[in-house]
């Protein structure tokens, strides 16, 4: 089955990339289910569901992408957005208008229902989604080097709560490393937030996509 979506995250994931976005209809309008945008995360039959980098390195945020979905995995756990697809079916069609992003933002007051960095196994059991889009006008990037590797965190405020989360947006990491002041003149960010797989009995929140406006 051919599905179309606007890419909102092309982030690093152990062994490859994590691609995710919001499904679109044949008129490139976002699909809404239960009052929320319908998210999709194409995955492969790999150790962590990661997509090989060579398949998606050319895809940018706001690209409209088509894939041929072979299996819908939406009944499995909190990552209800996951679908399997034919690797050779990826096709970039056109660009989604940035001006149409705002209505797709989440209305929840707490990100994934808490204000911490991660969710416990008990909390994750009550969750049926792992991707949200928010906006913030209070933010700061904090780069560091750990074991010779460039790392990036984003500290931001959302609905009165402050968050300090790792950034996995590949393109933004490259941009910020080359230009640490890349957000100096930016007034607002749209953030795509994701929940990772279990690590030390916790499910950590990640900044999977950053869209400056």
TALINNOR-V491956 format. One record per pair of residues at least 24 apart in sequence whose C-alpha atoms are under 7 Angstrom apart, sorted by the first residue. I is the first residue (numbers start at 1). J is the second residue. D is the distance in whole Angstrom. If there is no record, write none. Layout:
i->I j->J d->D
i->I j->J d->D
//
This chain:
i->1 j->68 d->5
i->1 j->69 d->5
i->1 j->70 d->7
i->2 j->66 d->7
i->2 j->67 d->6
i->2 j->68 d->4
i->2 j->69 d->6
i->3 j->66 d->6
i->3 j->67 d->6
i->3 j->68 d->6
i->3 j->69 d->7
i->4 j->64 d->7
i->4 j->65 d->6
i->4 j->66 d->4
i->4 j->67 d->7
i->5 j->64 d->6
i->5 j->65 d->5
i->5 j->66 d->7
i->6 j->62 d->6
i->6 j->63 d->6
i->6 j->64 d->4
i->6 j->65 d->6
i->6 j->96 d->6
i->7 j->60 d->7
i->7 j->61 d->5
i->7 j->62 d->5
i->7 j->63 d->5
i->7 j->64 d->6
i->7 j->65 d->7
i->8 j->61 d->5
i->8 j->62 d->6
i->8 j->192 d->7
i->8 j->209 d->6
i->9 j->61 d->6
i->9 j->169 d->7
i->9 j->192 d->7
i->9 j->208 d->5
i->9 j->209 d->5
i->10 j->61 d->7
i->10 j->169 d->6
i->10 j->170 d->7
i->10 j->209 d->7
i->11 j->168 d->5
i->11 j->169 d->4
i->11 j->170 d->5
i->11 j->208 d->5
i->12 j->168 d->5
i->12 j->169 d->7
i->12 j->170 d->6
i->13 j->50 d->6
i->15 j->50 d->7
i->16 j->50 d->5
i->16 j->51 d->5
i->16 j->52 d->5
i->16 j->53 d->5
i->17 j->50 d->5
i->17 j->51 d->5
i->17 j->52 d->6
i->17 j->53 d->6
i->18 j->50 d->6
i->18 j->51 d->6
i->37 j->104 d->6
i->39 j->81 d->6
i->40 j->81 d->5
i->40 j->82 d->6
i->41 j->81 d->5
i->41 j->82 d->5
i->41 j->83 d->6
i->42 j->82 d->6
i->42 j->83 d->5
i->42 j->84 d->6
i->42 j->85 d->6
i->43 j->82 d->6
i->43 j->83 d->6
i->43 j->84 d->5
i->44 j->84 d->6
i->62 j->95 d->6
i->62 j->96 d->5
i->63 j->92 d->7
i->63 j->94 d->6
i->63 j->95 d->5
i->63 j->96 d->6
i->64 j->92 d->6
i->64 j->93 d->5
i->64 j->94 d->5
i->64 j->95 d->5
i->64 j->96 d->6
i->65 j->90 d->7
i->65 j->91 d->6
i->65 j->92 d->5
i->65 j->93 d->6
i->66 j->90 d->6
i->66 j->91 d->5
i->66 j->92 d->6
i->67 j->91 d->7
i->77 j->128 d->7
i->78 j->124 d->7
i->78 j->127 d->6
i->78 j->128 d->4
i->78 j->129 d->5
i->78 j->130 d->6
i->79 j->128 d->7
i->79 j->129 d->6
i->79 j->130 d->5
i->80 j->128 d->6
i->80 j->129 d->6
i->104 j->133 d->7
i->105 j->133 d->5
i->105 j->134 d->5
i->106 j->132 d->6
i->106 j->133 d->6
i->106 j->134 d->6
i->109 j->159 d->6
i->115 j->161 d->6
i->117 j->165 d->7
i->117 j->204 d->6
i->117 j->205 d->6
i->118 j->202 d->6
i->118 j->203 d->5
i->118 j->204 d->4
i->118 j->205 d->6
i->119 j->202 d->6
i->119 j->203 d->5
i->119 j->204 d->6
i->120 j->201 d->7
i->120 j->202 d->5
i->120 j->203 d->7
i->121 j->201 d->7
i->121 j->202 d->7
i->130 j->194 d->5
i->130 j->195 d->5
i->131 j->193 d->6
i->131 j->194 d->5
i->131 j->195 d->7
i->132 j->192 d->6
i->132 j->193 d->5
i->132 j->194 d->7
i->133 j->190 d->7
i->133 j->191 d->6
i->133 j->192 d->5
i->133 j->193 d->6
i->134 j->190 d->6
i->134 j->191 d->5
i->134 j->192 d->7
i->135 j->189 d->6
i->135 j->190 d->4
i->135 j->191 d->6
i->136 j->188 d->6
i->136 j->189 d->5
i->136 j->190 d->7
i->137 j->187 d->6
i->137 j->188 d->4
i->137 j->189 d->6
i->165 j->205 d->7
i->165 j->206 d->6
i->165 j->207 d->6
i->166 j->206 d->6
i->166 j->207 d->6
i->167 j->206 d->6
i->167 j->207 d->5
i->167 j->208 d->6
i->168 j->206 d->7
i->168 j->207 d->6
i->168 j->208 d->5
i->169 j->207 d->7
i->169 j->208 d->5
i->169 j->209 d->5
i->169 j->210 d->7
i->172 j->210 d->7
i->186 j->212 d->6
i->186 j->213 d->6
i->187 j->213 d->7
i->188 j->212 d->6
i->188 j->213 d->5
i->189 j->213 d->6
//
